[in-house]
Amino acid sequence: MGEKGDWVTATDLLISLDRLNTFGDEFFKDAKVLRSYYYAISDFSVGGRCKCNGHASECLEGDSGELVCACQHHTEGADCQRCHPFYQDRPWARATGDSANECLKCNCSGRADTCEFNVEQYRSTGSGGRCLDCRDNTDGAHCEHCKENHYRTSPEDACLRCGCDIEGSVSPQCDQAGSCVCKAGVTGQKCDTCLPGFHSLGPGGCRQK
């Protein structure tokens, strides 16, 4: 029991009683005499620690007076049994003698503050943290690219809306410089102007004069 009288769980405890001291009586081959010997334990001490799945080296007194794990390795919970919310890049695992199995931070390119663990993504890429609510019009598991119909000139920039003219553009998606692909007889970065010799911009582009 703990200092406050609370019951705790002991794991991997082995007591091996494999040899009796018979003071030489075994040489007499007297089974009755040998059956008179018993094992006895006069003093037994067990060291212990909180059940923290290997993710804490000490326990502290909580708000209600109970002992709680001082979790490490970016884990949390009463027994350090889960990862911190933004440390979901690989599945939680119990720490072992060979590895701390610490939880890893999600890679969101600095454009998200929340993520979740995705099993399929982890199996295919080795990185399971899927970012949520990407900022600056970015998208992707790591907020690594622009949303559809947006662009940016460098990875450090926020993504901007393409704004391609719906009638003059082949597609609402522009290139990395923000220029749209125009229909026949149409010009301009956003494909919103007729070329010289063309007029009446419409769904088919501009008509030739």
N, C-alpha and C positions, 0 to 999 in steps of 0.2 A: 504494500500500500504506500501511497505518497505521504508527504509530510502532513497534509491536512486530512488524511484518512480516506482519500478517494481511491477507488479501485482502478488499476491500470491494466492494460493488456501486455503480456510478455510474449515475445515471438522468438523463435529459433533458440530456445533454451534446451540444452542437452545435459543430462546428468548420467555419467557412465560409471556403474558399479560392477566391475568385471573381475575382481579378484578378492577372495577371502583369505585372511591370515588364519590358518588352521593350526599353527604352531607344530607342524609335523605330524598331526593326527591322520593325514591322508595316507600315510605309509602303512597304517594298520588295517586299511580297507574295511573299516567298520562303518557301514552306512548310517547306523543309528547315531554314532558320535558326530559324524559329519553333518547330519540334519539338525544338530543342536546349535550350529553356528548361524548367525543372522547378520545382515548388514545393519549398520546404525549410523546416523548422522547426528553429530553433536553440535556442529556449528555450520550454518549455511548462510552465505551472503550473496546477494545478487545486485549488481549495479544496474541502473536503468536510466532511461531518458524518455521524454515525451514521444508519442507516436507521430512523427512528422514526415514519414515517407522519405527520410534521408535528406530533407531540404531545410533542416534547422539544426543548429548546434546547441541551442538552449531554449528553455521555455520561460515565459514571463507571466506574471499575474495579470489576468484580464480585468475588465471593468467590474465584473461580477465576482471577482475573487478566485475564479477558476484559472488553471494553468493553460496557457495557449502557446502555440509554437511561434517562435520568432523566425518566420519564414524567410528563406533566402532563394536565390536562383530565379527570381521573378515569379515566385509562386505565392499563393494565398489560400485562405481557408483554415478551418480548425486544425486540419492535419496536413496543411500545405498540399492539398489534393487537386489543385487546379492552377492554371497559369493566370497571370494578370491579364486584364482585358486586351491590352495592346501587344501582348506577347504570345501570339497564336500561330507563329510560323511553323511550328511542328507540334505533334501531339504531346500532351503531358506524359511524363514517365517518372517512376520512382527512381531516386538517386541510388547508385550502387557504389561499391568500392572502386570500380573501374571508371565510372563516369558520373559527373554531377547531374547530367541530363537536364541542364537548366533550360528554361523556356526562352525562346528566341523572339526578338522584337519583329513585328511586321514591317515590311519594306513598302511604304506608301509614297515614296518620292517626296516626302514633306508636304503632301496635299490631302491627308486624311488623318483623323485622330482615333478612329475606331476600325476594327477589323474582326473577322471571324475565321475559324479554322475550316478549311474545305478539304475533305478527304481525297476526292478525285484529283484536285489540283496538286495535293501533296504527293500522291502516287505518280503523277506524270512529270512533275517538275522538281520535287524535293523541297518545294516551298509552299506551305499550306495556308499562309495568311492571305485572305482575300479582303482587300480594303473596302470600306463602306463610306458612302457620302463623300466622294472625291470632290475637291474644290477646283476652282479655276477652269471649269468646263472640261476636266480631264475624266478619263475612264480607264477601265482595265483592272486586273487583279491587283496591280501595284500603282494605280493612277498614272500609268506610264505613257499613255497616249491621249490624244484629244477625242472628245465625243464626236459622233458622226456629224458631218457638215460644219466642223470647226477646224481651225488651223493655228499653228504657231511657228515662228521662225527658228526657235531654239528650245531645247528642253527646259530651260530656266524660265521661259515666258509663260504667262497664262494663255490658254487657248481662246481664240476669238471666233465669233460666228462668221461663217463665210459670207452670208448675205447675197448669194447668187440670185440674179433676177429669175423668177420662176418661169417666165416666158422666153427669155433670151438665152438661158443656159441649158446645156446638154444634161447637166447633173447639178444638184444642190451642193455637191462636194467640190471644194476648191483645192488648189495645190498648196505647197508649203509657204508660198509667198502671199496667199490669199486671192490669187487670180482664178477666175472661173473659166470653164471651157464653153465657148459660145457656139450658138447655132449659126446657120448660114446667114450672111449679111449682117451679123451683129458684132459689135466690138465693145470695148470698155472692160475694166478689171472685173466688174460685176455683171458684164454682158447686158447692159441696160441701154445701149445706144446703137442706132443703125449706122452702118458704114456709109460713106459717101456713095450716092447712087441707089440707096435703099431707103425704104420708108415703112411706116405702119408696123411697128414691133408687135408681134402677136405670138400665139402658141407655136407657130411654125417658124418663128424667127422674123426677119425683116423681108419685105417684098421689094423686088427690084423695080425701079422706076421705068 
